[in-house]
Structure formats: structure tokens, C-alpha cells
Amino acid sequence: MYKLMVKRRNEHGDEYYDNYNVPADKASTVLEALLYIKENIDQTLSFRYSCRMEICGSCGMEINGRPRMACSTQLASLHSDIIKISPLPHYNVIKDLVVDFDPFFDKYKKVKPYIIRDDDGNYSAEIPQTPEQFNEFKGYAQCIKCGLCMAACPVVGTDENYLGPAPLTALFRYNIDNRDQGIMYRIDIANSDDGTSRCHFAGECTEACPKDVRPSFAIQKLRVQGLKYELKNIMGGKK
């Protein structure tokens, strides 16, 4: 039997914890425990979920003090009979464990996370890509937009204008894609006051990422890329 303490808010906005006792075996996940509560104890409890297999990125929440995916976090792995569950930090709460992701996706859109071509896509054949070229960005393309890295990042929590780990990693992912020709459109975004310079390299984003994307590493490489691009423009201007 596990005791789940779920942070909620009343109609006045005051925070409190509701406690639920949930029967579970060693293989049960936090999401399954929440579904048990929803189906058998309290139908008013709200949370997001969809795929149940760490693909959709919907069920992110803070579990025992760390941002995690509820669907892939087994209760037994937490080594405690008391599980404290809260909505992801650094997001506005809509209800219970449901947070507002609009600001996250607004930042994501800013970095132009898509292939940009000088020919506007008017080409007569496929653009070749070797396995080696694909592997350069493959790891960064595993991001499932769960937002855990943003919840873990201390800078995101203190500066709402900072683009954050996931958007900057997406920016770098497309900059190193051999099919893309849009680096000149993105590098100014990366080098802006809200870009890579705000990263303190705490590394919490990489610790929280469920897909081993390593956002902190991507941001440092993006810093180098941005510096090289600026130096190249300066030297080119002098010539």
C-alpha cells in the first residue's frame, strides 16, 4: 500500500495536499496509481496522460521533488511508501497536476524548429543524408517536448524570457542537420540576451531528461557554434 500526497488548489488558490492510499505491486507506475485514484477514489483529480509509454510527453510532474514522467516511474523505484506529487514547477497551474504549456511552445516556435531551405523546398530530388550525418543530430531529435528540462532548469525559474533547454536544443538540432540552410536565421536567436548566454550550465536539464537528449551539452556546443559564426562574419567584414 502506497500513500500518495497530491498537491492541489482550492477555489481561492490556496495550496494543500490530498492524501490517497493506493494498493500497488512492484511493477506499478505513478501514472497507474493516479488512474486508480481517478477511477476508484476521487474523480475530480486532474492530470494529463496519453501514450503510457514515455513517447507523448504528456504526464510530466514533480515526483518526490524531481521532474519525472509518471508513466515510466515505478513506485518501487522511489524507495518510499509515501509519494509526494506536485505539478511541474516554472509553469502556471491550470488544475491539480495540469500545467499551461503555451509559454513553452511559444518559445519553441521562436527557434524555427524545422528545415529551412534557400530553394524554398522547390527541388527535384531527395536531399541525400549519410548515416553519419543523421547520427550527428539523432540524439537531439529524441526530445518528446515533455518540458521536464524546463521544470528542472534554475534559470527558467528566475527568468521567464530565457528560451530554455528544450528550445535551444531544438535550435542546435536543426543547425547541424546537413539538409538545413537556416543557420543564419537561428544563430541570432541563440546569441540573443535570452539565448545561450543565460545558461549557467547547472546540468539539471540533462539529469531530468527521460530520453537522454543532453540539453546542457547541446547548449554548450551551440555557444561555440554561435561564437564561430560571429567571428566568421567579423573576419569576413574586415576582408
LUMVEX-276580 format. One line per 2 residues: number of its first residue (from 1); their letters; for each residue x, y, z of N, C-alpha, C. Coordinates in steps of 0.02 Angstrom, whole numbers, plus 50000, padded with zeros to 5 digits. Layout:
// LUMVEX-276580
NUM) a) X:Y:Z:X:Y:Z:X:Y:Z | ...
//
This chain:
// LUMVEX-276580
1) my) 50042:49940:50000:50000:50000:50000:50044:50062:50000 | 50031:50107:49953:50068:50170:49949:50023:50229:49967
3) kl) 50053:50278:49998:50017:50340:50013:50040:50394:49965 | 49994:50418:49923:50008:50471:49876:49983:50537:49904
5) mv) 50028:50586:49908:50011:50653:49929:50012:50698:49867 | 49954:50720:49846:49948:50757:49783:49932:50830:49798
7) kr) 49976:50875:49773:49965:50946:49784:49908:50971:49740 | 49862:51008:49772:49804:51036:49736:49792:51107:49759
9) rn) 49744:51140:49728:49725:51208:49748:49649:51211:49755 | 49627:51249:49805:49555:51258:49812:49532:51317:49769
11) eh) 49468:51334:49775:49440:51386:49732:49469:51455:49747 | 49502:51463:49804:49533:51527:49822:49607:51529:49803
13) gd) 49632:51475:49773:49702:51473:49753:49750:51449:49807 | 49723:51429:49864:49765:51404:49919:49788:51332:49905
15) ey) 49852:51319:49915:49879:51252:49902:49870:51206:49963 | 49859:51143:49949:49853:51093:50002:49868:51025:49972
17) yd) 49877:50975:50013:49889:50907:49989:49830:50862:50006 | 49808:50825:49956:49759:50772:49967:49797:50706:49972
19) ny) 49778:50665:50021:49812:50602:50032:49769:50544:50010 | 49800:50497:49974:49764:50439:49948:49805:50376:49962
21) nv) 49772:50324:49984:49804:50259:49993:49789:50215:49932 | 49843:50191:49902:49836:50155:49838:49870:50087:49843
23) pa) 49834:50032:49828:49866:49967:49825:49904:49960:49760 | 49965:49934:49763:50005:49928:49702:50057:49874:49711
25) dk) 50079:49844:49655:50132:49795:49658:50198:49828:49636 | 50251:49789:49632:50317:49817:49617:50322:49847:49547
27) as) 50281:49825:49502:50285:49849:49433:50241:49910:49420 | 50198:49928:49467:50151:49983:49456:50188:50050:49450
29) tv) 50162:50092:49406:50192:50158:49396:50152:50211:49433 | 50181:50270:49437:50146:50326:49468:50083:50342:49429
31) le) 50086:50338:49363:50026:50352:49322:49971:50302:49337 | 49988:50238:49345:49938:50188:49361:49907:50201:49430
33) al) 49948:50226:49476:49921:50242:49542:49872:50301:49537 | 49889:50351:49497:49844:50408:49488:49779:50387:49453
35) ly) 49785:50342:49406:49725:50316:49372:49681:50277:49421 | 49712:50241:49467:49674:50205:49518:49635:50255:49560
37) ik) 49667:50309:49579:49633:50361:49618:49575:50390:49579 | 49587:50405:49516:49536:50435:49473:49476:50389:49464
39) en) 49489:50325:49457:49435:50277:49443:49400:50252:49505 | 49434:50253:49563:49406:50220:49622:49396:50265:49683
41) id) 49430:50322:49685:49428:50362:49746:49403:50433:49734 | 49434:50468:49686:49419:50540:49677:49419:50556:49602
43) qt) 49360:50562:49575:49353:50576:49503:49368:50648:49485 | 49376:50691:49535:49391:50761:49521:49466:50774:49510
45) ls) 49508:50726:49524:49580:50735:49516:49598:50741:49442 | 49636:50793:49425:49653:50806:49354:49728:50799:49341
47) fr) 49744:50765:49287:49813:50758:49264:49812:50738:49191 | 49868:50749:49157:49872:50733:49085:49908:50665:49076
49) ys) 49886:50629:49026:49921:50568:49005:49893:50548:48937 | 49931:50506:48900:49906:50482:48836:49936:50414:48820
51) cr) 50000:50413:48801:50028:50351:48773:50044:50297:48825 | 50059:50318:48886:50079:50273:48941:50146:50238:48928
53) me) 50186:50262:48881:50249:50229:48865:50305:50278:48849 | 50304:50336:48881:50358:50386:48876:50373:50406:48804
55) ic) 50320:50419:48767:50328:50442:48698:50294:50510:48687 | 50235:50518:48716:50196:50579:48703:50219:50639:48744
57) gs) 50250:50627:48801:50274:50681:48843:50220:50716:48884 | 50162:50685:48891:50105:50719:48923:50106:50718:48999
59) cg) 50133:50665:49029:50121:50654:49101:50178:50677:49146 | 50213:50728:49126:50266:50755:49168:50239:50787:49231
61) me) 50271:50774:49286:50251:50804:49350:50310:50798:49398 | 50307:50834:49453:50361:50829:49503:50343:50773:49552
63) in) 50387:50723:49555:50375:50664:49596:50432:50658:49646 | 50415:50662:49710:50464:50661:49763:50521:50711:49750
65) gr) 50501:50771:49729:50549:50826:49723:50587:50830:49658 | 50572:50785:49610:50608:50787:49546:50559:50784:49488
67) pr) 50571:50821:49434:50529:50815:49374:50538:50746:49343 | 50483:50710:49333:50486:50642:49305:50424:50630:49262
69) ma) 50428:50577:49222:50370:50554:49185:50333:50504:49228 | 50269:50516:49240:50230:50472:49284:50223:50402:49254
71) cs) 50221:50397:49187:50209:50332:49155:50269:50286:49159 | 50329:50314:49166:50389:50271:49167:50423:50269:49235
73) tq) 50391:50300:49285:50418:50299:49353:50381:50247:49394 | 50415:50192:49409:50385:50140:49450:50385:50162:49523
75) la) 50331:50147:49557:50326:50164:49628:50384:50134:49668 | 50401:50072:49652:50454:50038:49690:50522:50072:49682
77) sl) 50532:50105:49624:50597:50138:49612:50607:50199:49655 | 50554:50224:49687:50559:50283:49729:50581:50267:49800
79) hs) 50581:50202:49818:50606:50178:49882:50573:50213:49942 | 50509:50223:49935:50470:50253:49990:50397:50234:49983
81) di) 50363:50224:50038:50292:50210:50037:50251:50274:50032 | 50283:50330:50041:50250:50395:50036:50275:50431:49974
83) ik) 50230:50446:49928:50248:50478:49865:50216:50547:49862 | 50258:50598:49857:50232:50667:49853:50233:50689:49780
85) is) 50174:50710:49755:50167:50728:49685:50141:50799:49678 | 50175:50838:49637:50157:50908:49626:50158:50923:49552
87) pl) 50124:50977:49530:50130:50998:49460:50201:51021:49445 | 50221:51018:49382:50288:51040:49363:50300:51112:49384
89) ph) 50357:51126:49415:50373:51195:49432:50389:51236:49369 | 50387:51302:49377:50402:51350:49323:50348:51353:49270
91) yn) 50290:51323:49283:50232:51328:49239:50173:51353:49279 | 50128:51388:49246:50066:51407:49279:50019:51347:49283
93) vi) 49990:51337:49341:49946:51279:49353:49876:51295:49329 | 49848:51250:49289:49779:51255:49266:49732:51223:49317
95) kd) 49748:51160:49334:49709:51124:49385:49749:51063:49408 | 49755:51057:49473:49790:50999:49503:49859:50990:49472
97) lv) 49869:50936:49433:49934:50921:49404:49939:50942:49331 | 49890:50978:49307:49888:51002:49238:49916:51073:49235
99) vd) 49969:51083:49195:50000:51149:49190:49992:51177:49119 | 50002:51242:49112:49994:51277:49049:50059:51273:49009
101) fd) 50057:51238:48952:50116:51229:48910:50121:51281:48854 | 50074:51327:48850:50076:51376:48795:50140:51417:48795
103) pf) 50164:51443:48852:50227:51481:48850:50286:51438:48827 | 50286:51374:48845:50339:51329:48823:50339:51322:48747
105) fd) 50282:51310:48718:50278:51302:48645:50287:51368:48608 | 50270:51424:48640:50285:51489:48609:50360:51499:48602
107) ky) 50397:51480:48654:50470:51485:48650:50498:51436:48597 | 50468:51378:48595:50490:51327:48547:50482:51351:48475
109) kk) 50428:51385:48462:50416:51411:48394:50466:51464:48374 | 50490:51501:48424:50536:51557:48410:50601:51534:48378
111) vk) 50623:51473:48392:50688:51450:48368:50685:51420:48298 | 50627:51423:48266:50617:51397:48198:50639:51323:48194
113) py) 50603:51279:48229:50622:51208:48232:50597:51168:48172 | 50623:51184:48115:50604:51149:48053:50658:51162:48001
115) ii) 50658:51122:47949:50707:51128:47896:50694:51192:47856 | 50745:51233:47848:50741:51294:47808:50787:51286:47748
117) rd) 50760:51298:47689:50798:51291:47627:50799:51355:47587 | 50856:51369:47556:50861:51428:47513:50817:51421:47452
119) dd) 50804:51359:47431:50764:51348:47371:50689:51342:47387 | 50671:51357:47450:50601:51355:47471:50568:51287:47460
121) gn) 50608:51235:47459:50581:51168:47451:50566:51149:47379 | 50585:51191:47333:50572:51176:47262:50632:51139:47232
123) ys) 50638:51076:47249:50693:51036:47224:50665:50973:47192 | 50701:50947:47145:50675:50892:47103:50693:50823:47130
125) ae) 50737:50819:47179:50758:50754:47204:50766:50758:47280 | 50771:50699:47312:50781:50697:47384:50850:50726:47401
127) ip) 50855:50754:47461:50919:50780:47484:50956:50723:47518 | 51013:50703:47493:51048:50645:47522:51073:50659:47592
129) qt) 51072:50607:47634:51098:50612:47702:51129:50545:47721 | 51192:50546:47739:51226:50485:47757:51208:50464:47829
131) pe) 51219:50402:47847:51207:50381:47916:51247:50423:47966 | 51308:50442:47947:51350:50482:47991:51319:50552:48001
133) qf) 51292:50581:47949:51260:50646:47954:51197:50642:47996 | 51160:50587:47989:51100:50578:48029:51117:50570:48103
135) ne) 51170:50533:48117:51189:50521:48186:51212:50584:48222 | 51233:50635:48184:51255:50698:48215:51199:50730:48256
137) fk) 51137:50726:48231:51082:50759:48266:51031:50710:48294 | 51040:50646:48282:50991:50595:48303:50974:50600:48377
139) gy) 51025:50606:48420:51012:50608:48492:50970:50667:48512 | 50981:50725:48481:50944:50785:48499:50872:50782:48472
141) aq) 50861:50741:48421:50795:50735:48392:50749:50689:48432 | 50775:50659:48486:50735:50615:48528:50689:50652:48576
143) ci) 50695:50718:48579:50654:50758:48625:50580:50746:48614 | 50542:50734:48669:50470:50721:48664:50429:50781:48689
145) kc) 50461:50838:48698:50427:50901:48719:50389:50891:48785 | 50418:50853:48830:50384:50841:48895:50391:50901:48942
147) gl) 50442:50943:48930:50452:51002:48972:50486:50990:49038 | 50510:50929:49051:50544:50916:49114:50607:50957:49122
149) cm) 50643:50967:49067:50705:51005:49071:50692:51077:49091 | 50636:51105:49067:50618:51174:49085:50599:51178:49159
151) aa) 50567:51126:49184:50548:51125:49255:50609:51117:49300 | 50661:51084:49275:50722:51072:49315:50770:51130:49312
153) cp) 50766:51171:49261:50815:51225:49250:50805:51282:49299 | 50857:51299:49339:50850:51354:49387:50844:51422:49354
155) vv) 50872:51429:49293:50868:51494:49259:50797:51506:49233 | 50765:51454:49206:50696:51461:49183:50651:51483:49241
157) gt) 50667:51460:49300:50627:51478:49359:50635:51549:49381 | 50688:51583:49359:50701:51652:49381:50698:51702:49324
159) de) 50697:51679:49262:50696:51723:49204:50646:51696:49153 | 50587:51724:49151:50535:51699:49106:50550:51710:49033
161) ny) 50599:51754:49018:50617:51768:48947:50669:51719:48920 | 50704:51684:48964:50754:51636:48941:50721:51581:48900
163) lg) 50748:51568:48842:50718:51518:48797:50715:51449:48829 | 50769:51431:48863:50768:51367:48899:50800:51310:48861
165) pa) 50810:51253:48895:50847:51196:48867:50815:51165:48806 | 50751:51150:48808:50719:51115:48752:50720:51156:48687
167) pl) 50699:51220:48688:50701:51260:48627:50772:51268:48600 | 50821:51280:48644:50889:51290:48620:50919:51225:48592
169) ta) 50900:51169:48621:50922:51105:48594:50892:51092:48525 | 50829:51110:48517:50797:51104:48451:50831:51149:48400
171) lf) 50849:51209:48421:50884:51255:48376:50949:51224:48352 | 50987:51196:48399:51051:51165:48381:51040:51104:48337
173) ry) 50989:51065:48352:50974:51005:48312:50965:51021:48239 | 50930:51075:48223:50919:51093:48153:50979:51128:48122
175) ni) 51018:51163:48163:51078:51195:48137:51129:51145:48112 | 51131:51085:48142:51181:51035:48122:51152:50982:48075
177) dn) 51091:50992:48053:51061:50947:48003:51087:50967:47934 | 51119:50922:47899:51150:50939:47834:51100:50962:47782
179) rd) 51036:50947:47792:50985:50967:47743:50963:51039:47754 | 50981:51067:47811:50956:51134:47830:51004:51188:47806
181) qg) 50976:51246:47788:51016:51304:47767:50994:51367:47805 | 50966:51357:47864:50937:51413:47901:50976:51437:47961
183) im) 51041:51419:47965:51079:51438:48024:51081:51514:48033 | 51084:51551:47978:51088:51624:47984:51024:51654:48014
185) yr) 50969:51618:48010:50906:51642:48038:50900:51625:48113 | 50935:51573:48134:50930:51549:48203:50986:51573:48248
187) id) 51045:51586:48220:51103:51599:48262:51095:51663:48302 | 51061:51713:48274:51049:51775:48311:51003:51762:48371
189) ia) 50957:51715:48363:50912:51696:48418:50953:51663:48473 | 50999:51618:48453:51041:51584:48502:51087:51633:48538
191) ns) 51112:51683:48502:51159:51731:48531:51126:51790:48565 | 51060:51791:48567:51024:51847:48598:51030:51845:48674
193) dd) 51006:51897:48706:51009:51901:48779:50968:51845:48813 | 50920:51817:48776:50878:51764:48804:50901:51695:48782
195) gt) 50959:51692:48749:50984:51629:48722:51036:51595:48765 | 51088:51570:48733:51137:51527:48767:51175:51563:48823
197) sr) 51182:51629:48819:51219:51665:48871:51186:51661:48939 | 51122:51646:48941:51086:51642:49005:51095:51574:49039
199) ch) 51120:51525:49003:51130:51459:49032:51189:51460:49081 | 51178:51436:49142:51230:51434:49194:51263:51365:49197
201) fa) 51243:51321:49152:51271:51253:49148:51264:51215:49214 | 51205:51221:49244:51191:51182:49305:51185:51108:49290
203) ge) 51163:51092:49229:51158:51022:49209:51095:50987:49232 | 51050:51023:49267:50989:50992:49292:50944:50969:49235
205) ct) 50946:51004:49179:50904:50985:49122:50922:50916:49096 | 50987:50902:49093:51010:50837:49069:50991:50782:49119
207) ea) 50995:50797:49183:50977:50748:49235:50902:50731:49230 | 50861:50780:49213:50788:50769:49212:50764:50737:49148
209) cp) 50802:50743:49094:50778:50720:49028:50767:50644:49027 | 50707:50621:49010:50693:50549:49010:50719:50513:48948
211) kd) 50741:50551:48898:50763:50521:48835:50837:50529:48822 | 50875:50551:48872:50947:50559:48867:50968:50604:48808
213) vr) 50932:50659:48802:50946:50707:48747:51008:50750:48763 | 51023:50761:48826:51080:50801:48849:51076:50874:48826
215) ps) 51024:50909:48847:51016:50979:48827:51074:51024:48848 | 51102:51012:48907:51157:51055:48931:51217:51051:48884
217) fa) 51231:50991:48859:51286:50982:48812:51271:51016:48746 | 51209:51011:48723:51189:51043:48660:51196:51119:48665
219) iq) 51178:51147:48722:51183:51220:48731:51256:51243:48729 | 51301:51204:48759:51371:51223:48757:51399:51219:48686
221) kl) 51379:51169:48649:51401:51164:48579:51370:51220:48537 | 51309:51240:48554:51277:51295:48519:51313:51360:48533
223) rv) 51338:51368:48594:51378:51427:48611:51439:51432:48566 | 51474:51377:48559:51534:51375:48517:51515:51390:48444
225) qg) 51461:51360:48421:51438:51371:48353:51422:51445:48342 | 51389:51475:48390:51371:51546:48384:51432:51591:48383
227) lk) 51481:51575:48425:51543:51615:48427:51581:51609:48361 | 51587:51548:48335:51621:51538:48271:51586:51576:48215
229) ye) 51520:51575:48216:51482:51608:48164:51493:51684:48167 | 51493:51712:48227:51504:51784:48235:51575:51803:48215
231) lk) 51624:51762:48234:51694:51776:48215:51703:51773:48140 | 51670:51725:48109:51674:51718:48037:51646:51781:48002
233) ni) 51591:51806:48028:51561:51867:48000:51606:51927:48010 | 51639:51931:48069:51683:51988:48084:51744:51986:48037
235) mg) 51774:51928:48031:51833:51922:47988:51815:51934:47915 | 51756:51909:47896:51733:51920:47828:51720:51994:47814
237) gk) 51695:52030:47865:51682:52101:47857:51746:52141:47849 | 51799:52119:47887:51863:52154:47882:51895:52145:47814
239) k) 51885:52087:47785:51913:52075:47719:51878:52119:47667
//
